[in-house]
Amino acid sequence: MIGWGGRDRKMAASSSIVSVAPTASSVPVLPSSCDFSNLREIKKQLLLIAGLTRERGLLHSSKWSAELAFSLPALPLSELQPPPPITEEDAQDMDAYTLAKAYFDVKEYDRAAHFLHGCNSKKAYFLYMYSRYLSGEKKKDDETVDSLGPLEKGQVKNEALRELRVELSKKHQARELDGFGLYLYGVVLRKLDLVKEAIDVFVEATHVLPLHWGAWLELCNLITDKEMLKFLSLPDTWMKEFFLAHIYTELQLIEEALQKYQNLIDVGFSKSSYIVSQIAVAYHNIRDIDKALSIFNELRKQDPYRIENMDTFSNLLYVRSMKSELSYLAHNLCEIDKYRVETCCVIGNYYSLRSQHEKAALYFQRALKLNPRYLGAWTLMGHEYMEMKNTSAAIQAYRHAIEVNKRDYRAWYGLGQTYEILKMPFYCLYYYRRAHQLRPNDSRMLVALGECYEKLNQLVEAKKCYWRAYAVGDVEKMALVKLAKLHEQLTESEQAAQCYIKYIQDIYSCGEIVEHLEESTAFRYLAQYYFKCKLWDEASACAQKCCAFNDGGGDDRAV
């Protein structure tokens, strides 16, 4: 089977309402301090931004803010914030906004935009531009699904993007965009692959409206490494702590991420299901399967109808071959919402565990019809095509995963595996190097690189990779064996024996009662080595071990 990583699968607080953008009549919002000492003020801020984002149709940001607010103690009646004051422009546009918002909520985006045309208030203007953007996205997705299918989507584009960029650019130059307008401008730039400009606009958006999680999340998706993060001028706000925890998780800086999340729990967010789920994902990423499973099980008790991150939970159940638990999870999510991408991925994992790979691929395709930009489904579908020996489809799926997120080491690794099967070692080496750059301390990437160098007869580089894999903590307990065989091949008998001895010590010290394929090989070599060195007792002991050992093995998704 494919390796298991493929299944790896915020200014001082005040209670007054202030304007945050001096250059435009902006949304009212509480200033966001970097101080966590006043959780009541933070709760007020979260409740306010949840309402503001909901009014603009930014439902995921609204949900995130509401969930975080719910984890904090309730406010007394005397401290509840009144609704933001209505401006003259808001009053003039009220009828058109109310009608258009109703159309927007039922996904009639063109109709909503039609009735908002000519509105002057910031809220109505944002909804007008956002409706046009979503209309283009919907048409693009419909064309992708109906005409081409997920693997052959080609270069279908959102035709509204260029017009939106021109209009928003003029507003931006005139400094007439509020925090939400800047967010939308950044999204449009990102969609047009203008990454540098998009980053600058998202950073500006976080300064103008630091409480809007959507802007932070978009910024997170554009940061490729820690060095890039250092050069960003971010606002000094408590929201920055959530952002840093999230980006550290994405960049596989798990120790830093877990420390950030622990700090957030310590200051008062211990009841946040978002933080709990992120911690579980972090443990999943460092392959602490028992810890991740335990946290996910607790999360399910706390929030039994939660669907977010359940596909990651199913990856863990898959790795442990927990068929009954995975079956229960799939049936449970089906009852909650069978048309969510996470549900489809969980069902796909279930069928894959039963070796029904065609059915599994069908459910991953269904997930991509619901959301063609869902990273996990592309990677998992690539694995299923690999199981079905359909290498060309696997390569397409992995490439789509990289298009969605260039930081996805699983897709780079999957491409390396595919080209290894196709016996194209130079391609293979390139993709394994990219995976290794993203996961420099992952022994699996290093072992794969070593094998590739070995096939290219670059034995010095291969030895370096195997030794590094052992030094960082060899997950599969194979680096030393491969290194020993390499020394054996180069007639470096002393080094080969030392590697085999270390390997045997590691196998017995880990306490696992399993049969390792290479154990008998190690004992056989050591018996011969000791015999040549005339160490008869050691040679005899190794020979007896070798005779008693029964070769066997199993199949697991190591990556």
N, C-alpha and C positions, 0 to 999 in steps of 0.2 A: 504494500500500500504506500501511498504518498506520505511524507513525513507530517508530524502533527501540527507544526506551525501553520500549515495551510488551513488548519481549523482554528487557528488562533483567532482558526476561524474566529469706591475708590476716592485738599481743601477741608476745612473743619466742618464737622457735622452740625446741621442746623435744622430746626423744625419748620422754618419758613420756606415758602416756595419761591424759587429764584429763576431768573433766565440765565441759561448757560452759554448762549451764543451772542456775543455783542454785535455781530455783523448781520444778524437776521432775526426776525421775530420767531423765536424758537419755542419748542415745547417746554413747559415748565417742568423742572425736575429738581429733586433734592440733591445738594452737593454730596459727593461720595468721598468720604475721608478714608485714609488708609488705616484708621484706628478701629479695632474691633471691640473696644471697651463698652460702647453704647449700642447694644444689640437692638434696642427699641427703635433707634433712629434707622438702623439698617433695615429693620422690618418695614418701617414706613416707606423707605426708599423702594424696597422690593414690591410692596403692594402698589405703589404709584406707577412704577415702570411696567408692572404686569398689566395694569389698566391701559396705559399708553400704547403698549405694543399690541394689545388685543384690539384696540380701536383702529389700528393700522393693518390688521390682518396678519401680523407677525406672530403666529400662533405658537411656534416652537419656543421662541424667546419668552412669550407670555407664560407658557407652561413651566419653563425652567424657573422663572422668577417666582411664580406662585408656589411651586414645590419647595423652593428654598425658604420662602416666607412661612410656609406651613410648618417647617421644622423648627421655627423659633416660637417662643412663648407668645400667647395671644395678647393683643393690646387692649387696655381698658377703653370704654366708650369715649372718655374725655381726650384720649390721645389719637383717635382715628383721624386720618387726614380727610379734609373736605375735597370734593372733586376740583380739578384745576379750573380756574376762572375762564369763562368763554370770552374770546375777543370779538370785536366788531366783524372781522372777516369770517370767524367761525359761525357767527349768527347768520350772516348773509348766505353762507354755503350750507347751512344746516339741513335744509330739505334735500338738496342734491346729494349731500354726503350720506344722509340716512338711507335714501333710496339706493344709492350706489353700493353702500356697504351691505345691504340686503342681497343685492345681486352678486357681490363679491363672495359672500358667504356660501352661496350655492354654486360657485365656480363659473358664473356667467361674466367672465372678465371683460370681454369686449363691450358688453352692455353697461357694465359699471363704468368703464372708461368713457363711454359716450356721454353719460349723464354728468360726469365730473369735468368734462372739457370746459375750460374757461374759469374754473374755480380758483380763488386767490389764496385761501387759507392754507397754511403749511400742511395741516392734516389732510385736507381734501386733495391738495396737489400731490402729496406722497401716494395716496391711494390711487390717484389717476395714473401716475407713472408706474406704480407697482402692478396695477391691473394690466397695463400694457405689457409689462415684462412677463407676467405669469401667463398671459394669453399666448405670447410667443413661445414660451417654454412648453405649454400644453400642446400647441400645434406641432412643435418639434417632436415631442414624445409620442404623439399620436401617429405621426408619419413614420417614426422609428419602429414602432410596434406593428402597425398595420401593414406597412409596405415592405419592410426590410428584415425585421426580426432582430433580436438582440445581438447576434454575432456578426450581422452584416449591415450594421447601422450606417457605415460609411461616414460621410461628412455632412450630416443633417445639421443645419444651423438654425438658431433663433433669429428670424429675419428682423425682429424689432430692435435688436441690440444696437445697431449702428445709429439709428434715429435717436434712441434713448441716450446714447453716449453724447451726441451732438447737443441735445437739449440740456442734459444735466451738466455738461462741461461749461456751457454759457452761464448757467446758474452758479456753478462753482466759482468761476472766475469773478463773477459779480458778488461773491460771498453771500449768496441768498439761500444756501442749503443749510437746514438744521441737521441735527445728529442723524435722524432717520434718512434724510435725503442723501447725506454723505454715505451712509451704509449702502443704499441702493446704487449709488454711483460706483462705489467700490465693487459691488457684485457684478455690475455691467462690465466694468473694466476687466475683472477676473475672467468673465465668460468670453471676453474678446482676447484672452491670453496676454493682456497688458499687465503682467504681474507686478513690476516695479511701481507703476502708477497706482495699481490697486492697493498695494501695501501702504503707500503714502496716504491714500484716502482713508483706508481703514484706521490707521493710526490717528489721523485727524478726527475721525468719527468717535474714537474712544476718548479723546480729549474733550470734545464737544458734548458727548452724551455717554459718560463712562458706565452708566447702569445698564446699557443695552447689550445683553449677552451675545446677540447675533453678530455684532461687529467684531467682538473678541474671537468668536468661533471662526468667522471667515478669515480673520488674520492668522489664526492658528493653522488653518489649512494651507497657507502660503509660505510658512516658515519651514525650511528644509533642514536646518541644523542649529546647534546651540550658538555658534559664532554669529549667525544671522540675527539671532534673538538679542545678542548683546548690543547691537548697533541700533535697536529700535528705541525711540524716545517715547516711552509709555507713561500715561498719567499715574501719579502716586495715589492709588485708590485701592480699597479693599477688594474690588472686582479683579484687580491685577493678580491677586493671590490665587483666585480660582482659575484664571487664565494660565498662570505659570504651572499650576498643578496639571492642567489639561495638556499643555504643550509638552511638558516633561514626559507625560505618559505616551504621547504620540511619537516623541523622539526616542523612545525606549530608554529614557533616563529614569528608570523605575525607582531607584533609591530616593532621588530628589523628589519625585512625584509623591511617593508614599509619605515622606516627611512633610510635604506641604499639606496633604490631606489630613495627616495626623494633627498638624497645627490648627487646621480649620475645625476639626472635631473638638480639640481642646478649648477653643475660644467660644464654642457654643453651638456648633452645627452637627452635634452627634446624632440627631434624629433625621438628618438629610438622606433620603434614599438615593439621591444623585451621587453624593460622596461615597456612600457604601458601595454602589454599583461600580464607580470608578476605581475604588480600591480593589474590588474583585477582578476587574479587567486588568489592573496593574499586576496582580499576582498571576493571572493567566499568562501575561506577557513574559514573565520570568519563569514560567513553567512550574510554579509552586501549586500543583494541581489540587492537593488536599486542602490547602488554605483557601484557594479560590472557590472550590466546591462548597466548603463550609460557609463562606460569606454569601454566596449565591443562594444557598438553602435558607439562610436567615433572612435574606432580602425577600425571598418568595413568601415567607411567613408574614413579614411586615407589610408587603405590598403584593398580594396574590394575583392581582390582575395586571401587573406590570408586564409589558412586552419588550421595552427597550433592553438591549443587551442580553436577551434570552438566547439569541443565536450564539453568543459567546459561551453562555452556560452550556448549550448543547454541544459545543466543540469539546468542552471538558468531559462531558458524559460520553461522548464519542471516543475520546482517547482512552478512557477507562473501560470501554466496551460495556457500559451500563445500559443494556438494551431496554430493560423494563422501565427504568427511570426516564430514558430518552423517549420511549413510547408514551409514557404518562404525560411528559412535558408537551409533546407534539399534539396529543389529543386535547390537553387543557388549553393550549394556545389557539387551537382550531375552534374551540367553543367560544373563546373570547373574541377573536377576530381572525378569520381564516385568510383575509386579503391584506395582511401586513407582510412586508418583506421579511421581517424576522421570523414570522410563523412559517413562511415557505422555506426559509433556510433550515429551520429546525426539522421540518418534515424531510427535507432533502438529506440532512445528516442521518436521520433515522433510516431512510431507505439505503443510504450508502453503507451504514453499519451492517445492514442485512445483505450487503453485496448486490443490491438491486440498483446498479449504477445508472441504467437508462431512466428509471423513475426518479432517481436522485437528481440527475441533470435536468429533467423536466421541471422539477420544483424550483431549481435554481434559475432556470429560464423564466418561470412564472414570477419569481421575485424581481427579476430584471425588467419584466414588462411593467410591474408596479413602480419600479424606480430604477431606470437604466444607469443611475450614478451610484448604486449601492455597491461599495467596494467588496464586502465579504462575499457576496454572491458570485462576482466575477472570479475571484480566487478559487472558491469552492467548486465552481463549474469547471475551471481548468483542471482541478484534481480529478473530477469525475471523468472528463475526457481522457485524461492520462490512464485512468483505470480501464477505459474502453479501448486503449491503444490508438485513439484518434489524436495524433500529435498535432496536426495542423489546427484543429479546433481548439486544442489546449493552448497552443501558442497565441491564437487570437484572443482567447479569454484572459490569459495572463497579461497580454498587451493592453487590453481594455482596463484591467485593474490598475496598471501603471499609469494610464491616462487619467484615471480618477484620482489616484494618490501615488506620486512618485516615491513616497516614503514607505510603501508597502514591501517590506523585504520578502514576504511570502511569495509575491508574484515574481520578483527577480529570481528567487530561489527556484520557483516552479519552472521558469524559463530555462534556467541552468539544467535542471533535471531533464526537461524535454529534449534539449539539444544534446545532452549526454546519451539519451536513448538513440538519437539520430546519428550518434558517433561523429559529432561536429565539435571537437574539443576546444577550438579557439573561440567559437561563439559561447560555448559552455563556460569557459574561463571568464569571459567578459561579464556574464550575468551573475556568476558566483562572486566575482569581485564586487559588483554593485550591492549584492545582498550582504557581503561581509562589511562593506563601508557603513551600511545601516545598522548592522549588528556586530560590531567589532569583537565583542566578548562572547559570541555564540559559537560553541565548539563545532556545531553541525556545519556552519558555513565554512569554517577552517578545514574540517575534514574533507568536505566537498572540493574545496580549492586544492588541497593536497593531492587528492585523487586525480584531479585535472592536470596538475603539474606533472604528476607521475606518468600519465598517458602521453604527455608532451615531452617526456624524458628530461624534464627540468627537475632533477632529483634533489638538488640542494634546496630549491624553493619548496619542494614537497616536504622535505624533512623539517624545514622551518614551520610550515603550516601544522604538521602533525604535533610537533612539540608545543607550539602555541595553543593548540586545541586541548592538549593535556593540561597545560599550565592554567588555563582559564576555567577548567572544570569540565571534563569530558562527559557529556550527557549520555552518549551511547556506549561508552567504555570501549571504543574501537581505535582511538588515536594511537595508543601505545602499541597495539598489535600491528597496525599499518606501518608505524615507524620502525618496529622491530623487523618486519619483513623487508623493509627498505634497506636497513643495515645488513640484513642477511644477504640480500641481493648484491650488495656492495662488498661482500665478504668482510664485514666489520663485526666479527663474532662477539667480541666483548660488549660492544654497545647494544647489539641485538639481544644478548642474554640479559643485560641490565633492564632493557625495556620489557622483556617478558617477565622478569622477576617483579618489576613494579606493577605490571598488569595483573599478575596473580595476586599480589598483595591487595590491590584495589578491589578485585572481585570478591575476595574473602572478607575484606574489612567493611564492605557496603552492607553485608548481612542479608543480601537477597538470595532466596532459595530458588534460583533459576539456573538453567543450563546455558552456558555461553558457548557459542559455536567455536570460538577460537581457543577455548581453554585446553583442549587436548593438543592442539598445535603448539601451544606454549610449553606444556609439559614435555612433549616429544622433543622439541628443540633443546630444552634445558637438560633433558636426559643425555642427549648426544653431546652437548657442550660440556657437561660435567664429566662424561666418560672420556672425552678428549683431554680434559684437564686432570684426569686420573683421580677424581673425587668420587670414589665408588659408592659411598653411602648416599650422597646426594643424587647421583645418577640413578641408583636403584629406586630411591623414593619417588623420583619423578617418573620413571618408567612404570612403576606400579600404579601411580595416579593416572597416567596416560592410558593404561590398559583398562582401568576401572571406569574411565569416563565414557559416557554414552553421548555421542553427538546428537544434537537436536536443535530446534529453534522455533521461533514464532515470527509473527508479522505484526508490527505496530507502526503507527504514524508518528515517527520520531520528529518530523517537522510539520 
